[in-house]
Amino acid sequence: MMMYLLIVVMFLSFLKINLDDVVHEFVHPAKRIYVVIVTMIIVPTLLYALTSWLGFGQDISIAVLLISAMPAAMAVPALSDIFK
């Protein structure tokens, strides 16, 4: 459990937002749930279907699906803080 606690602490320490805003988002999760559904389910599925329909190979379509479903925004605060 200690490793997971350290991960959460590190993630929260790299955030550049107010703690009250974070609490507000957890209390009112509708917009967050909508964004997660769109970015993690709908967009990757549409891109997979589009690349399959355009005739790309199965391996390229799966690669597009995986890359589009990867949440790059989780690493951006840490990397921007590290590289200034």
Number of C-alpha atoms within 10 A of each C-alpha: 5 7 8 9 10 11 11 11 11 12 14 15 12 16 15 10 10 8 11 9 10 12 10 10 13 11 9 10 10 10 10 12 11 11 11 12 12 13 16 17 14 13 15 21 17 13 17 22 14 14 17 16 11 10 10 12 12 12 10 14 20 17 13 17 21 15 11 19 17 12 13 10 8 11 11 13 16 18 11 10 11 9 6 6
